[in-house]
Structures are given as C-alpha cells and as structure tokens.
C-alpha cells in the first residue's frame, strides 16, 4: 500500500480536526470575495466577506447534527440573489425536511434537493446514463478525449490504473525536478488498492488501453481515502500522482480545450465562473455555487465524508458540467485576471449530474507536495 504512514496520520488528523478551532486554518479558508478588479465573470453577487465567514461558522457548528438526520447529504455556504450569505442544506429528494431550521445563528438557511453523490468512476450503466463514450470536438485529433492520444498526451484525456475503468488526466505537475501527472486516487490508485509502481494507461482500460502497450506512467503517491461518515472522518482530497515525463504528458489540453492552466492557483470563490476539460464531456462551463461543503460521497469501498469542498453548477442546461469518466479534471477559472488559474480538482457528482464536487486545488498541492506545470 502507498505510504501507509499517511493513512495513520490521516486518522489522527481527522480526530484532531473535529474541533471547530482546528477545522480550517484562517489563512486557508476561502471567503468567496475577491478584489474588484478580479471579479469579471462572476455568476453570483457576493457583497460581504464578513457575512460569509459568519455563515461558515454557523454551518460548521451545526453540520454534524444536521447530517445525522436520514437523507441529508451535506451542507455548504453560498449566497442569495442579493449577495447575502446563506447556509445550504442538501437533502435527498426522498428525505423529509420537516423540522429542518430556517436559519442558523441568524444566517438564513436554503434547503436544496440533491441526489446522492458518487465519485465519478465510469459507471454509466449503473446510473442508467445513455452515453459516456466521450464528446467528439477535435477535427484534426483523435475522435474524442476518450480515445488514444499521440504522445506526449494532452491533459484532460482518458487515463487510469489497470484496475479501474477510466478517468481523466488532470494536469502535469512537478516535485522539484521530477515530473508527474495528477488525477484522483480512485483513478490512479484504484481507490486505496494501488501499489507504487503500478502501470497507468492512456487511454484507460474502459476505452481500450492495455498493459504494457499504452503505459504512460507508474503510480508514485496517493492520499488515502478514509471510508466513514462520522464527524471524525474529514477527507479533504481524492488525489494521486504518477511518475512520468515530458515525452509522455504535455502541459495543455487538446485544441478544443482551454489550453494550458496557469501555475498560480486561486482559492475557490463563491460565484466565480469556471471551466474544465475532461474525458467524457470535454470542455464544459460552470460556476462555483458553494464553498466549504461537507458532503458524503459514495465509493465502491463505502461512503466517505469530505469537508471543505467546492460545489459547482453548470451554466449550459444541455450539457452537465461533469459525468462519469471526468474524475480528475482540473477546474480552472474562466474570465477575469485569474483566467485559467486552477481552483479545484473534480472528483464526484450527484447521480443526476446536476451538482459537481471538487477538492480545493491548494489542498491537493499541499497534500502531495507538488506544483502545477503551466504558464
């Protein structure tokens, strides 16, 4: 198993982080408000950083009690139409909402119906979805990002551990002078089952990749996913890196994508417009609907609680922001002075694909001690 000491440290840290005072360092917490010069491309109005901070405090104080109720998938902080902060409670469509509060610590509550959340393994048949074969956009390239790509492969294309179906190669990253590729642990490390040195394919096995013909990398490191939904389980990232080099993985997307991500990242901001390029839905556009989300996410090994997550909604009503196979896509800002700056690592969505869940990219980089290769 990969760096098993990390698994033990994760459990210890999870217990410590149960204290509200340690839940998130003040310098790491996104307020959802940016400098005015950076706000072009905002989908939602945000008027008060102080209001968002108070909403986060109220949310974190009450989340454990709220999520102990049947059918409550999570909570988060967002804004109303007038820009004031709200706490969101995500309730299953079948769950009773009787007795849920209208406000928490004087912060208004918005109850939204949310389908169950799953890590975006390639499970279209299990979800009853008609098409996860990949969208074709590149005229002079392989038919879709799900297909085999000439080496060095672009980012945002099909990849995976030999024991999985397929996911997305998020981006190329560095650790000192060494080059790696970034995706989710459930894509590159077969959840928690991968071993250092395991082969990584492009395309992923579901898309016809075979070992050894299509190997582009080997598993190097992964952050363990702690299964469980109690308050002491506080996963922050679903992430892994694989050892590769510039002859195997390039820095930019296919020609129909957004190009190269920037090396400089930004914290998630409520309402900012974003885009991603992934194996199944290629280039899609959305906005950050909520931050600091605590969400229960389904894996093949069981359900895992995640904290400090990003909730993304799509801006195109005909194409979801993500579908199974898009796991591992890097989410970047769209528009403004932070255009193409990475802000999240996509890893999960609701079963109806209406909500996408992502790890804050800075948490990913910190956990794996890496930087993004870009411009």
C-alpha positions as CSV (number, residue, x, y, z in Angstrom):
1,X,0.0,0.0,0.0
2,X,1.1,3.6,-0.6
3,X,2.9,5.3,2.2
4,X,0.8,3.6,4.9
5,X,2.0,6.1,7.5
6,X,-0.1,8.7,5.7
7,X,-3.2,6.6,6.4
8,X,-2.4,6.7,10.1
9,X,-1.6,10.4,10.1
10,X,-4.9,11.0,8.2
11,X,-6.9,9.2,11.0
12,X,-5.1,11.2,13.7
13,X,-5.5,14.5,11.9
14,X,-9.2,13.7,11.3
15,X,-9.8,13.3,15.1
16,X,-7.9,16.5,15.9
17,X,-9.8,18.4,13.2
18,X,-13.1,17.5,14.8
19,X,-12.5,20.6,17.0
20,X,-14.1,23.7,15.4
21,X,-11.0,25.7,16.3
22,X,-8.8,23.4,14.1
23,X,-11.3,22.7,11.4
24,X,-9.5,25.0,8.9
25,X,-6.7,27.5,9.2
26,X,-7.9,31.0,8.8
27,X,-5.3,31.7,6.0
28,X,-6.6,28.7,4.0
29,X,-10.3,29.4,4.2
30,X,-11.8,30.9,1.1
31,X,-14.1,33.9,1.8
32,X,-15.7,33.9,-1.6
33,X,-14.9,37.6,-2.1
34,X,-12.2,38.8,-4.4
35,X,-10.6,42.1,-5.3
36,X,-13.0,44.1,-7.5
37,X,-10.5,44.1,-10.4
38,X,-10.7,40.3,-10.5
39,X,-14.5,39.9,-10.5
40,X,-15.3,39.8,-14.2
41,X,-17.1,36.6,-15.0
42,X,-18.9,36.3,-11.7
43,X,-22.2,34.4,-11.9
44,X,-23.5,35.3,-8.3
45,X,-23.2,38.6,-6.4
46,X,-21.1,38.5,-3.3
47,X,-21.3,41.5,-1.1
48,X,-19.8,40.6,2.3
49,X,-16.8,38.6,3.3
50,X,-17.7,39.0,6.9
51,X,-21.2,37.6,6.2
52,X,-19.7,34.5,4.5
53,X,-17.3,34.0,7.5
54,X,-20.2,34.1,9.9
55,X,-22.1,31.7,7.7
56,X,-19.2,29.3,7.7
57,X,-19.0,29.4,11.5
58,X,-22.7,28.7,11.8
59,X,-22.5,25.9,9.2
60,X,-19.6,24.1,10.9
61,X,-21.3,24.4,14.3
62,X,-24.4,22.6,13.2
63,X,-23.3,20.3,10.4
64,X,-22.8,17.2,12.5
65,X,-26.3,17.4,13.9
66,X,-27.8,18.1,10.5
67,X,-26.0,15.3,8.8
68,X,-27.1,12.8,11.5
69,X,-30.6,13.1,10.0
70,X,-31.5,10.5,7.4
71,X,-31.2,11.7,3.8
72,X,-29.1,14.8,4.5
73,X,-26.1,14.5,2.1
74,X,-24.3,17.6,3.2
75,X,-24.1,21.3,3.9
76,X,-22.3,24.3,2.4
77,X,-22.1,28.1,2.3
78,X,-23.4,30.2,-0.6
79,X,-25.1,33.5,-1.3
80,X,-28.7,34.6,-2.0
81,X,-29.7,36.6,-5.1
82,X,-28.9,39.8,-3.2
83,X,-25.4,38.7,-2.3
84,X,-26.1,37.9,1.4
85,X,-24.6,34.7,2.8
86,X,-26.7,31.6,3.3
87,X,-26.2,28.1,4.7
88,X,-27.3,25.4,2.3
89,X,-28.6,22.0,3.4
90,X,-28.5,19.3,0.8
91,X,-31.4,16.9,1.3
92,X,-32.1,13.8,-0.7
93,X,-35.3,14.1,-3.0
94,X,-36.9,11.4,-0.9
95,X,-35.9,12.8,2.6
96,X,-38.3,14.5,4.9
97,X,-37.4,18.2,5.6
98,X,-39.8,18.6,8.4
99,X,-38.0,20.2,11.4
100,X,-35.0,21.5,9.4
101,X,-34.2,25.0,10.5
102,X,-35.0,28.2,8.6
103,X,-31.9,29.9,10.0
104,X,-28.7,29.0,11.9
105,X,-27.1,31.6,14.2
106,X,-29.2,34.3,12.4
107,X,-27.9,33.1,9.0
108,X,-30.7,32.2,6.5
109,X,-30.9,28.5,5.5
110,X,-31.6,27.3,2.0
111,X,-32.7,23.7,1.6
112,X,-31.9,22.1,-1.7
113,X,-32.9,18.7,-3.0
114,X,-29.7,16.9,-4.0
115,X,-29.4,13.4,-5.4
116,X,-26.7,11.1,-3.8
117,X,-23.1,12.0,-4.6
118,X,-20.7,9.5,-6.1
119,X,-17.1,9.5,-7.1
120,X,-17.1,9.7,-10.8
121,X,-16.0,6.2,-11.7
122,X,-17.0,5.1,-15.2
123,X,-20.4,3.6,-14.1
124,X,-22.8,5.0,-16.7
125,X,-24.7,1.7,-16.9
126,X,-25.2,1.6,-13.2
127,X,-26.6,5.1,-13.2
128,X,-28.8,4.4,-16.2
129,X,-27.0,7.0,-18.4
130,X,-27.1,6.6,-22.1
131,X,-23.7,8.0,-23.2
132,X,-20.3,8.1,-21.5
133,X,-18.4,7.4,-24.7
134,X,-16.9,10.9,-24.9
135,X,-17.8,14.0,-26.8
136,X,-16.1,14.5,-30.2
137,X,-14.8,18.0,-30.8
138,X,-11.3,17.9,-32.3
139,X,-11.3,18.0,-36.1
140,X,-7.6,17.1,-36.6
141,X,-7.2,15.0,-33.5
142,X,-8.4,11.6,-32.3
143,X,-12.2,11.4,-32.2
144,X,-12.6,12.4,-28.6
145,X,-10.6,12.8,-25.3
146,X,-11.7,9.2,-24.5
147,X,-9.5,7.9,-27.4
148,X,-5.8,7.0,-27.6
149,X,-3.8,10.2,-28.0
150,X,-0.4,10.8,-29.6
151,X,2.5,11.1,-27.1
152,X,3.0,13.4,-25.3
153,X,-0.7,13.2,-24.4
154,X,-2.6,16.3,-23.7
155,X,-4.2,16.9,-20.3
156,X,-7.9,16.2,-19.9
157,X,-8.0,12.9,-21.6
158,X,-8.8,9.3,-20.7
159,X,-6.5,7.5,-18.3
160,X,-6.5,5.1,-15.4
161,X,-4.9,2.4,-13.3
162,X,-5.2,-1.0,-14.8
163,X,-7.7,-2.0,-12.1
164,X,-10.2,0.8,-12.9
165,X,-12.4,1.7,-15.8
166,X,-11.4,5.3,-16.9
167,X,-11.0,8.8,-15.6
168,X,-9.3,12.0,-16.6
169,X,-5.6,13.0,-16.6
170,X,-5.9,16.4,-14.8
171,X,-2.6,18.1,-15.4
172,X,1.1,17.7,-15.3
173,X,2.8,18.6,-12.0
174,X,6.3,18.9,-10.6
175,X,8.0,18.0,-7.4
176,X,11.5,19.5,-7.6
177,X,12.9,18.4,-10.9
178,X,10.6,15.4,-11.2
179,X,7.6,15.3,-13.4
180,X,4.2,13.7,-12.5
181,X,0.6,13.7,-13.7
182,X,-2.2,14.5,-11.3
183,X,-5.7,12.9,-11.1
184,X,-7.9,11.3,-8.4
185,X,-6.9,8.5,-6.1
186,X,-9.8,6.5,-7.4
187,X,-8.5,6.9,-11.0
188,X,-4.7,6.5,-10.5
189,X,-4.6,4.4,-7.3
190,X,-7.8,2.3,-7.6
191,X,-9.2,4.0,-4.5
192,X,-6.9,2.7,-1.8
193,X,-5.7,-0.5,-3.6
194,X,-2.9,0.7,-5.7
195,X,0.8,0.0,-5.1
196,X,3.7,2.2,-6.0
197,X,4.9,1.3,-9.5
198,X,1.5,0.1,-10.8
199,X,1.1,0.9,-14.5
200,X,-1.1,3.8,-15.6
201,X,-2.7,3.7,-19.1
202,X,-3.8,6.2,-21.7
203,X,-6.5,5.6,-22.6
204,X,-8.0,4.0,-19.6
205,X,-9.0,0.3,-19.7
206,X,-12.6,1.1,-20.4
207,X,-11.5,2.9,-23.5
208,X,-9.3,0.1,-24.8
209,X,-6.0,0.9,-23.0
210,X,-3.8,-2.2,-22.5
211,X,-0.7,-3.0,-20.5
212,X,2.1,-2.6,-21.5
213,X,1.3,-1.1,-24.9
214,X,-0.4,2.0,-23.5
215,X,1.5,2.7,-20.3
216,X,2.4,6.4,-19.9
217,X,3.3,6.5,-16.2
218,X,3.6,4.5,-12.9
219,X,1.9,5.2,-9.6
220,X,4.0,7.2,-7.3
221,X,1.9,8.6,-4.4
222,X,-1.7,8.7,-3.3
223,X,-3.6,10.3,-0.4
224,X,-5.7,7.5,1.4
225,X,-9.4,7.9,1.3
226,X,-10.8,7.3,4.7
227,X,-14.2,5.5,4.5
228,X,-16.8,6.5,7.0
229,X,-19.4,9.3,7.7
230,X,-18.8,10.1,11.4
231,X,-17.7,13.5,12.4
232,X,-14.1,12.4,12.9
233,X,-13.8,11.5,9.2
234,X,-12.6,14.6,7.4
235,X,-11.2,13.8,4.0
236,X,-10.1,16.8,2.1
237,X,-8.7,15.4,-1.2
238,X,-9.2,12.4,-3.5
239,X,-5.8,12.8,-5.3
240,X,-2.8,10.8,-6.6
241,X,0.2,11.4,-8.8
242,X,2.0,9.2,-11.2
243,X,5.6,9.3,-12.3
244,X,6.1,10.3,-15.9
245,X,8.0,12.8,-18.1
246,X,7.6,15.5,-20.8
247,X,7.8,12.9,-23.5
248,X,4.6,11.2,-22.2
249,X,2.5,14.0,-20.9
250,X,2.2,17.6,-22.1
251,X,1.0,20.7,-20.3
252,X,-2.1,21.7,-22.3
253,X,-5.5,20.4,-23.3
254,X,-6.5,19.3,-26.8
255,X,-7.1,22.2,-29.3
256,X,-10.8,22.3,-28.3
257,X,-10.0,22.9,-24.7
258,X,-8.8,25.9,-22.6
259,X,-5.1,25.4,-23.3
260,X,-2.6,25.4,-20.5
261,X,-3.5,26.0,-16.9
262,X,-1.6,28.7,-15.1
263,X,1.0,27.6,-12.5
264,X,-0.5,30.1,-10.0
265,X,-3.6,28.8,-8.2
266,X,-6.5,30.6,-6.6
267,X,-8.8,29.7,-3.6
268,X,-12.4,28.9,-4.5
269,X,-14.6,31.9,-4.7
270,X,-18.4,31.8,-4.5
271,X,-19.9,32.8,-7.8
272,X,-16.8,32.8,-9.9
273,X,-17.2,31.2,-13.4
274,X,-15.1,28.1,-14.1
275,X,-14.3,25.6,-16.8
276,X,-12.9,22.1,-17.1
277,X,-11.7,19.7,-19.8
278,X,-12.4,16.0,-19.2
279,X,-12.6,12.6,-20.7
280,X,-16.3,12.4,-21.1
281,X,-17.8,15.8,-21.5
282,X,-14.7,17.6,-22.9
283,X,-14.9,21.4,-22.3
284,X,-17.7,22.5,-20.0
285,X,-18.5,25.7,-18.2
286,X,-20.0,26.4,-14.8
287,X,-19.7,28.5,-11.7
288,X,-18.9,27.9,-8.0
289,X,-22.2,27.7,-6.3
290,X,-21.0,27.0,-2.8
291,X,-17.8,26.6,-0.7
292,X,-16.8,24.8,2.5
293,X,-19.1,21.9,1.7
294,X,-19.3,18.9,3.9
295,X,-20.5,16.1,1.7
296,X,-20.9,12.3,1.9
297,X,-19.5,10.7,-1.2
298,X,-20.1,7.1,-2.3
299,X,-17.2,4.9,-3.4
300,X,-17.1,1.2,-4.2
301,X,-15.5,0.6,-0.8
302,X,-18.2,2.6,1.0
303,X,-19.2,6.1,1.8
304,X,-16.7,8.8,2.8
305,X,-17.2,12.2,4.3
306,X,-15.4,15.1,2.8
307,X,-15.0,18.6,4.2
308,X,-14.0,22.0,2.8
309,X,-15.2,21.0,-0.7
310,X,-16.4,23.1,-3.7
311,X,-19.8,22.7,-5.2
312,X,-20.1,23.6,-8.9
313,X,-23.2,24.0,-11.1
314,X,-23.2,24.1,-14.9
315,X,-24.1,27.1,-17.0
316,X,-25.2,25.0,-20.0
317,X,-28.6,23.4,-19.4
318,X,-28.0,20.8,-22.2
319,X,-24.6,19.5,-21.1
320,X,-23.7,18.6,-17.5
321,X,-20.5,20.2,-16.0
322,X,-19.3,16.6,-15.4
323,X,-20.3,13.0,-15.9
324,X,-18.7,9.6,-15.1
325,X,-15.2,9.5,-16.5
326,X,-14.5,13.2,-15.9
327,X,-12.9,12.4,-12.5
328,X,-9.5,14.0,-12.1
329,X,-10.2,17.0,-14.3
330,X,-8.6,20.3,-13.1
331,X,-11.2,23.1,-12.7
332,X,-9.8,26.5,-13.7
333,X,-11.2,30.0,-13.5
334,X,-12.9,31.3,-16.7
335,X,-12.5,35.0,-17.4
336,X,-11.0,37.9,-15.4
337,X,-7.4,38.4,-14.3
338,X,-7.4,34.8,-12.9
339,X,-8.4,33.2,-16.2
340,X,-7.1,29.6,-16.4
341,X,-5.9,29.6,-12.8
342,X,-6.6,26.2,-11.2
343,X,-9.1,26.3,-8.3
344,X,-10.3,22.7,-7.9
345,X,-9.8,19.0,-8.7
346,X,-13.0,17.4,-9.8
347,X,-13.8,14.1,-8.2
348,X,-17.6,13.5,-7.7
349,X,-21.1,14.5,-8.8
350,X,-24.7,13.7,-7.9
351,X,-26.3,10.7,-9.6
352,X,-28.3,13.1,-11.8
353,X,-25.2,15.1,-12.7
354,X,-26.7,18.4,-11.6
355,X,-24.0,19.1,-8.9
356,X,-20.2,18.6,-9.3
357,X,-18.0,18.3,-6.2
358,X,-14.3,19.3,-6.3
359,X,-11.4,19.4,-3.9
360,X,-9.8,22.9,-3.4
361,X,-6.7,22.6,-5.6
362,X,-4.4,24.2,-2.9
363,X,-5.3,21.3,-0.5
364,X,-4.3,18.9,-3.3
365,X,-1.0,20.5,-3.9
366,X,-0.2,20.7,-0.2
367,X,-1.1,17.0,0.4
368,X,1.2,15.8,-2.4
369,X,3.9,18.5,-2.2
370,X,3.6,19.4,-5.8
371,X,3.2,22.4,-8.1
372,X,1.3,22.7,-11.4
373,X,3.1,22.8,-14.7
374,X,1.6,25.6,-16.8
375,X,2.2,29.2,-17.8
